[in-house]
Amino acid sequence: MICTDKLLVMRPRTEPTLPISEALKRSTPLARLEQLLRESQSRYAAVRPLLPPALAAHVKPGPIDEQGWSLLAPNSAVAAKLRMLQPRLERQLQQQGWKPWNIRVKISNG
């Protein structure tokens, strides 16, 4: 609090911020989210070599849940190509020891 000539200025009290890595360690839900993110990225690294380079440039790893794993496509043309490759990508994951889950192809707006 600062008092200057009849003007009282209140400064907000701020708590020190935690680095994201520390916040992830302290929060069970955030730690689980980080684990799923890493798993999605690892799965994508396993299948990316099977994607033609022009296609791979537009595909992103998506969320993992109880029903499967998603690949994100920016438009329906990329999504259609991914769906044609889907059985091959699923076999690749199984051959590399990943749990046999369905790959979903979703169109992402961002």
Contacts in CASP RR format, 6 or more apart in sequence:
PFRMAT RR
TARGET T0000
AUTHOR 0000-0000-0000
METHOD contacts of the structure
MODEL  1
MICTDKLLVMRPRTEPTLPISEALKRSTPLARLEQLLRESQSRYAAVRPL
LPPALAAHVKPGPIDEQGWSLLAPNSAVAAKLRMLQPRLERQLQQQGWKP
WNIRVKISNG
1 8 0 8 1.000
1 9 0 8 1.000
1 10 0 8 1.000
1 11 0 8 1.000
2 8 0 8 1.000
2 9 0 8 1.000
2 11 0 8 1.000
3 9 0 8 1.000
18 26 0 8 1.000
23 30 0 8 1.000
24 30 0 8 1.000
24 31 0 8 1.000
24 34 0 8 1.000
25 31 0 8 1.000
36 63 0 8 1.000
36 64 0 8 1.000
39 64 0 8 1.000
40 61 0 8 1.000
40 62 0 8 1.000
40 63 0 8 1.000
40 64 0 8 1.000
40 69 0 8 1.000
41 61 0 8 1.000
43 61 0 8 1.000
43 64 0 8 1.000
43 69 0 8 1.000
43 93 0 8 1.000
43 98 0 8 1.000
44 59 0 8 1.000
44 60 0 8 1.000
44 61 0 8 1.000
44 62 0 8 1.000
44 71 0 8 1.000
46 92 0 8 1.000
46 93 0 8 1.000
46 96 0 8 1.000
46 98 0 8 1.000
47 89 0 8 1.000
47 92 0 8 1.000
47 93 0 8 1.000
48 56 0 8 1.000
48 59 0 8 1.000
50 85 0 8 1.000
50 88 0 8 1.000
50 89 0 8 1.000
50 92 0 8 1.000
51 59 0 8 1.000
51 85 0 8 1.000
55 78 0 8 1.000
55 81 0 8 1.000
55 82 0 8 1.000
58 73 0 8 1.000
58 74 0 8 1.000
58 78 0 8 1.000
59 71 0 8 1.000
59 72 0 8 1.000
59 73 0 8 1.000
59 78 0 8 1.000
59 82 0 8 1.000
60 71 0 8 1.000
60 72 0 8 1.000
60 108 0 8 1.000
61 69 0 8 1.000
61 70 0 8 1.000
61 71 0 8 1.000
61 72 0 8 1.000
62 69 0 8 1.000
62 70 0 8 1.000
62 71 0 8 1.000
62 72 0 8 1.000
62 106 0 8 1.000
63 69 0 8 1.000
63 70 0 8 1.000
64 70 0 8 1.000
64 101 0 8 1.000
67 101 0 8 1.000
67 102 0 8 1.000
67 104 0 8 1.000
68 101 0 8 1.000
68 102 0 8 1.000
68 103 0 8 1.000
68 104 0 8 1.000
69 101 0 8 1.000
69 102 0 8 1.000
69 103 0 8 1.000
69 104 0 8 1.000
70 103 0 8 1.000
70 104 0 8 1.000
70 105 0 8 1.000
70 106 0 8 1.000
71 82 0 8 1.000
71 89 0 8 1.000
71 103 0 8 1.000
71 104 0 8 1.000
71 105 0 8 1.000
71 106 0 8 1.000
72 106 0 8 1.000
72 107 0 8 1.000
72 108 0 8 1.000
73 79 0 8 1.000
73 82 0 8 1.000
73 105 0 8 1.000
73 106 0 8 1.000
73 107 0 8 1.000
73 108 0 8 1.000
74 107 0 8 1.000
74 108 0 8 1.000
74 110 0 8 1.000
75 107 0 8 1.000
76 107 0 8 1.000
79 105 0 8 1.000
79 106 0 8 1.000
79 107 0 8 1.000
82 89 0 8 1.000
82 105 0 8 1.000
83 105 0 8 1.000
86 103 0 8 1.000
86 105 0 8 1.000
89 103 0 8 1.000
90 100 0 8 1.000
90 101 0 8 1.000
90 102 0 8 1.000
90 103 0 8 1.000
93 100 0 8 1.000
93 101 0 8 1.000
93 103 0 8 1.000
94 100 0 8 1.000
END
